[in-house]
Amino acid sequence: MSMYFDIGDETLWNPSNGAGRLFLRQVEVFEAELKLPSGIGQGKYGGDPDTLEVDPVAYEEFIRSLVAWHCRTVHSVIVALSEGFVATALALAWRAGIELEMPEPGAGRVPAGVQYDPRGPGNPETRSAAVVTALDARARELARCMVP
């Protein structure tokens, strides 16, 4: 069995049910964290939980906020916990035709509620650049293996 993430009649991603359910659960976590809807909702087959529609306008706002949040985060544990999801969500955005440049890394742009983790290696600016680079590489890798 599998799930379908669609925009209109185009399937963006067709993951296994396990991967799709895990992704959707993480979508809920980050919608709550960002206080922003993702734009991913019930698809054209109403009662079919395996078919989801992606609203490109709402998803673009969500992914821009998500990537900015992730790339500004300098807390090592938060970066580790969020990187896989953010990379997957970014790859899905690219498949939807959403063009998004990676944000410039920099120190001092930490979002509310996220604190600098002094136990991490190096200074925050260098770590921020590493986060941006790692996210871009991981998202590109995932985009190549996401089956439409």
PEPE-V969730 format. One record per residue. N is the residue number from 1. RES is the residue in three letters. SS is DSSP state (H for helix, E for strand, C for the rest). PSI is psi in whole degrees, 0 to 359 (* if undefined). OMEGA is omega as a letter, one per 30 degrees, with the letter a starting at -180 (NA if undefined). Layout:
N|RES|SS|PSI|OMEGA / N|RES|SS|PSI|OMEGA
//
This chain:
1|MET|C|158|l / 2|SER|E|171|l / 3|MET|C|163|l / 4|TYR|E|126|l / 5|PHE|E|111|a / 6|ASP|E|154|l / 7|ILE|E|110|a / 8|GLY|C|233|a / 9|ASP|C|3|a / 10|GLU|E|127|l / 11|THR|E|122|l / 12|LEU|E|322|a / 13|TRP|E|139|a / 14|ASN|C|70|a / 15|PRO|C|166|l / 16|SER|E|161|l / 17|ASN|H|321|a / 18|GLY|H|312|l / 19|ALA|H|320|l / 20|GLY|H|316|l / 21|ARG|H|317|l / 22|LEU|H|317|l / 23|PHE|H|314|a / 24|LEU|H|323|l / 25|ARG|H|322|l / 26|GLN|H|327|l / 27|VAL|H|315|a / 28|GLU|H|319|l / 29|VAL|H|313|a / 30|PHE|H|335|l / 31|GLU|H|316|l / 32|ALA|H|318|a / 33|GLU|H|317|a / 34|LEU|H|347|a / 35|LYS|C|49|a / 36|LEU|C|132|l / 37|PRO|C|148|a / 38|SER|C|334|a / 39|GLY|C|4|l / 40|ILE|E|122|a / 41|GLY|E|187|a / 42|GLN|E|139|a / 43|GLY|C|192|a / 44|LYS|C|347|l / 45|TYR|C|38|l / 46|GLY|C|282|a / 47|GLY|C|1|a / 48|ASP|C|108|a / 49|PRO|C|352|a / 50|ASP|C|0|l / 51|THR|E|118|a / 52|LEU|E|142|l / 53|GLU|E|135|l / 54|VAL|E|119|l / 55|ASP|C|110|a / 56|PRO|H|328|a / 57|VAL|H|310|l / 58|ALA|H|320|a / 59|TYR|H|323|l / 60|GLU|H|316|l / 61|GLU|H|317|l / 62|PHE|H|311|a / 63|ILE|H|324|l / 64|ARG|H|316|l / 65|SER|H|319|a / 66|LEU|H|313|a / 67|VAL|H|317|l / 68|ALA|H|315|l / 69|TRP|H|311|a / 70|HIS|H|316|a / 71|CYS|H|341|l / 72|ARG|H|344|a / 73|THR|C|130|l / 74|VAL|C|15|l / 75|HIS|C|117|a / 76|SER|H|317|a / 77|VAL|H|319|l / 78|ILE|H|318|l / 79|VAL|H|313|a / 80|ALA|H|318|a / 81|LEU|H|329|a / 82|SER|H|340|a / 83|GLU|H|314|a / 84|GLY|H|317|l / 85|PHE|H|313|a / 86|VAL|H|320|l / 87|ALA|H|319|l / 88|THR|H|315|l / 89|ALA|H|323|l / 90|LEU|H|317|l / 91|ALA|H|320|l / 92|LEU|H|320|l / 93|ALA|H|316|l / 94|TRP|H|320|l / 95|ARG|H|333|l / 96|ALA|C|1|l / 97|GLY|C|13|l / 98|ILE|C|117|l / 99|GLU|C|128|a / 100|LEU|C|120|l / 101|GLU|C|145|l / 102|MET|C|140|a / 103|PRO|C|155|l / 104|GLU|C|133|l / 105|PRO|C|155|l / 106|GLY|C|154|l / 107|ALA|C|159|l / 108|GLY|C|2|a / 109|ARG|C|52|a / 110|VAL|C|126|a / 111|PRO|C|158|l / 112|ALA|C|138|l / 113|GLY|C|350|l / 114|VAL|C|130|a / 115|GLN|C|153|l / 116|TYR|C|134|l / 117|ASP|C|101|a / 118|PRO|C|348|a / 119|ARG|C|349|l / 120|GLY|C|161|a / 121|PRO|C|145|l / 122|GLY|C|183|l / 123|ASN|C|160|a / 124|PRO|H|324|a / 125|GLU|H|316|l / 126|THR|H|318|l / 127|ARG|H|323|l / 128|SER|H|318|l / 129|ALA|H|320|l / 130|ALA|H|323|l / 131|VAL|H|314|l / 132|VAL|H|313|a / 133|THR|H|315|a / 134|ALA|H|318|l / 135|LEU|H|314|l / 136|ASP|H|314|a / 137|ALA|H|316|a / 138|ARG|H|319|a / 139|ALA|H|320|l / 140|ARG|H|321|l / 141|GLU|H|315|l / 142|LEU|H|324|l / 143|ALA|H|325|l / 144|ARG|H|333|a / 145|CYS|H|1|l / 146|MET|C|117|a / 147|VAL|C|126|l / 148|PRO|C|*|NA
//
